[in-house]
Structure formats: C-alpha cells, structure tokens
C-alpha cells in the first residue's frame, strides 16, 4: 500500500536547485508532523526538515538557509525547495510522517549533485 509518494529528484550541478514533492494520503497527512530525511552512501538516515501539522518548520544546520519545507493542505502534499545544492546533499530523500515516532515512509527519491 502506497501512503507517501515522492517526486522531483534528479541530477543537478553544484549551486543548482530542485523541488521535491510528497503526496500523502489524507490519513498520513493528518499525522502530527511530516518531514524529509535523507540517506547518503555510508551514512545513516538523517533528519533534514520538519513541518508540523500547524505549519511550524525546523531544519538541521546543514540545510538551514538553503532548503525550505512547506505544506499544501489542499493537495495533501509537502514540498522541499532545495537551493544552492552541494555535493554533500547527494542522497536518497525520504518523505516521512510521525505522530510520536518516524515510522511512515515513502519510497525515496534520488538527488545527485555533481559537476
């Protein structure tokens, strides 16, 4: 059963931008928070950005000022605008949702940043 579907990944040069989208079912979208995590080769999955049901946002230091997370309640989607991408941002990006624990995930979308 598909609950979260990411799109918008791809390959860009350093300094480029991508916009990821995640379409959620209404049940998933109604959870306390949604967000984006990423997993790079050789690294654990890490939190990137969170947006709560009420619209509050939080970012890890590595992406603060470059990435913007948002939600579109009419479309049951969240987005991640990624600007000034760097090679270190290369990873599979996962859309997730939680009430207490991050336990609901999409399939992931690949983001590759290279010259």
C-alpha positions in Angstrom: 0.0 0.0 0.0 1.4 3.4 -1.1 1.0 6.1 1.6 3.6 8.6 0.5 4.9 9.2 -3.0 8.0 11.4 -3.6 8.8 13.1 -6.8 11.1 15.8 -8.1 14.5 14.2 -7.6 17.2 14.3 -10.2 20.7 15.4 -11.0 21.9 19.0 -10.8 25.2 20.8 -10.7 26.5 22.4 -7.6 24.6 25.6 -6.9 21.5 24.3 -8.7 18.0 23.8 -7.3 15.5 21.1 -7.1 12.0 21.0 -5.6 10.8 17.7 -4.1 7.2 16.9 -3.6 5.5 14.3 -1.5 1.9 13.3 -2.0 0.3 11.7 1.1 -3.0 10.0 1.8 -5.3 12.1 4.0 -4.7 9.8 6.9 -0.9 10.2 6.7 -1.2 13.9 6.0 -3.2 14.4 9.3 -0.3 13.0 11.4 1.4 15.3 13.9 4.3 16.1 11.6 5.7 15.4 8.3 9.2 15.8 7.1 12.2 14.9 4.9 15.1 12.7 5.8 18.0 11.7 3.6 20.4 8.8 3.4 23.8 9.2 1.7 26.1 6.2 0.9 27.8 5.1 4.0 25.7 7.2 6.3 22.6 6.7 8.5 19.4 8.2 7.5 19.3 11.7 8.9 16.6 14.3 9.5 16.6 17.2 7.1 13.5 19.3 7.7 10.2 19.0 9.6 6.9 20.7 9.2 4.2 20.2 11.8 0.5 19.9 11.3 0.2 23.6 12.3 2.9 24.7 9.9 5.9 25.2 12.2 9.2 24.3 10.5 12.6 23.1 11.6 15.8 22.4 9.8 19.1 20.8 10.5 22.1 23.2 10.4 23.4 21.7 7.2 20.5 22.9 5.2 19.3 26.0 7.1 19.0 28.9 4.8 19.1 26.8 1.7 16.1 24.5 2.0 12.5 25.4 2.6 9.9 22.9 3.6 6.2 23.7 3.1 2.9 22.0 3.0 -0.1 22.4 0.7 -3.1 21.3 2.7 -5.5 21.5 -0.3 -3.3 18.9 -2.1 -2.2 16.8 0.9 1.4 17.4 -0.1 4.6 18.6 1.4 7.4 20.1 -0.6 11.1 20.7 -0.1 12.7 23.5 -2.1 16.4 22.9 -2.2 18.6 25.7 -3.3 22.3 26.1 -3.7 22.7 22.3 -3.7 26.1 20.9 -2.9 27.7 17.5 -3.5 27.2 16.8 0.2 23.5 16.9 -0.4 23.6 13.9 -2.6 21.4 11.2 -1.0 18.1 9.4 -1.3 15.5 11.7 0.1 12.6 10.2 2.0 9.3 11.7 2.9 8.1 10.6 6.3 5.4 11.2 8.8 5.0 10.8 12.5 2.8 11.1 15.5 5.4 10.2 18.0 7.9 8.1 16.0 9.0 8.4 12.4 7.6 5.2 11.2 5.8 6.0 8.0 7.9 6.5 4.9 7.8 6.9 1.1 10.0 5.0 -1.3 12.6 7.7 -1.6 13.8 9.8 -4.5 17.4 10.2 -5.6 19.1 13.6 -5.5 22.5 13.8 -7.1 24.7 16.9 -7.1 27.8 16.8 -9.1 29.7 18.8 -11.7 
